[in-house]
Amino acid sequence: MEVYTRQTIVKYGVGFGSSLAMAVSFSLNKSIFWAILHGILGWLYVFYAWIFKSY
């Protein structure tokens, strides 16, 4: 039960985070390019934190 809950939270949390970043970026900049770029940069930060940060 715990593993399923954790996977669900990660799956929907990451998707929601990217969507939120792109929506806010588009709202502020009125540019699809910047929205996509901010969505990609958000993923790059996730990988950076996963590799170099120790929690």
FENDA-V469018 format. One record per residue. N is the residue number from 1. RES is the residue in three letters. PSI is psi as a letter, one per 20 degrees, with the letter a starting at -180 (999 if undefined). Layout:
BEGIN
n: <N/N>
res: <RES/RES>
psi: <PSI/PSI>
END
This chain:
BEGIN
n: <1/2/3/4/5/6/7/8/9/10/11/12/13/14/15/16/17/18/19/20/21/22/23/24/25/26/27/28/29/30/31/32/33/34/35/36/37/38/39/40/41/42/43/44/45/46/47/48/49/50/51/52/53/54/55>
res: <MET/GLU/VAL/TYR/THR/ARG/GLN/THR/ILE/VAL/LYS/TYR/GLY/VAL/GLY/PHE/GLY/SER/SER/LEU/ALA/MET/ALA/VAL/SER/PHE/SER/LEU/ASN/LYS/SER/ILE/PHE/TRP/ALA/ILE/LEU/HIS/GLY/ILE/LEU/GLY/TRP/LEU/TYR/VAL/PHE/TYR/ALA/TRP/ILE/PHE/LYS/SER/TYR>
psi: <g/g/g/g/g/g/h/g/g/g/g/h/g/g/g/h/g/g/g/g/g/h/g/g/g/h/h/g/i/l/p/h/g/h/g/g/g/h/g/g/h/g/h/h/h/g/h/g/h/h/g/i/q/p/999>
END
